Amino acid sequence: MPPFAARDALVATMILTAAADGAMSEPESRVIGAALNTLPALLGFADERFGEISAVVVEALGEEDGLDRVIETLAESLPPNLRETAYALACDVAAADGSVALEEMRMLELLRHSFGLERLIAAGIERGARARFQRPA
């Protein structure tokens, strides 16, 4: 699998996280759309690339060792200064529908390890996502 451009790797990270528990949900789709439209790290991302990146990720996941290859490619494609950003985006997507499924937790763990994030930093990012997507009781 060839490396992604940095912005494409951020988007692929969100797509991969959304796919962790099956199909992308409407809340996950909204979070991804909001990120694409507002985050400085994604400024200049061409919307038509979303479908292309989705297809690459989905195709790779269907292959033997596909998940490992996608995660490895993401880690190689992301510059160090965007690895925390990618993890934060993954956490936001995982938290978007109100609860984080076991598959999503496992995906976040794989991403955290692959991106080389310290546990304390990852915990802070996770807590921030949980706070942003908390619903009233």
C-alpha positions, 0 to 999 in steps of 0.5 A: 500500500503506497503512503498517503499524503498527510491530509489524506492520512488524517481522513483515512484515520477517520474512515478506518475508525468509522469502519471499526464497528461496521458501516459508518453511522450518520453521527460519524459521518457528521463528525467527519464532515465537520472536521473536513470543513473546519479543522486547519489540518484539513484545509485544502482537502478536496472533497472528491478525494473522500470517496477515493480514500474510502475505497482504498481503505475498504479495499485494503481491509478486505485483503489478508493483513489489511488492517495491519497494513493500513495502520502501518501505512497511516503511521508512516504517512503522518508526520510526527506533529499530526499523529496526535491530531489523527488520534484526536480525530479517531477519538471524535469519530468513535465517540460520535454516536454516544458510546464507543464500541469494543471494536472502536476501543481496539482500533483506538488502541492499535492506532495509539500504539502505531502512532507512538503516543504516550498513554497519558497523552492519549488518555487526555485526548480520549477524555476530551472526546468523551467530554465533547460528545457527552449527552445530557442525562 
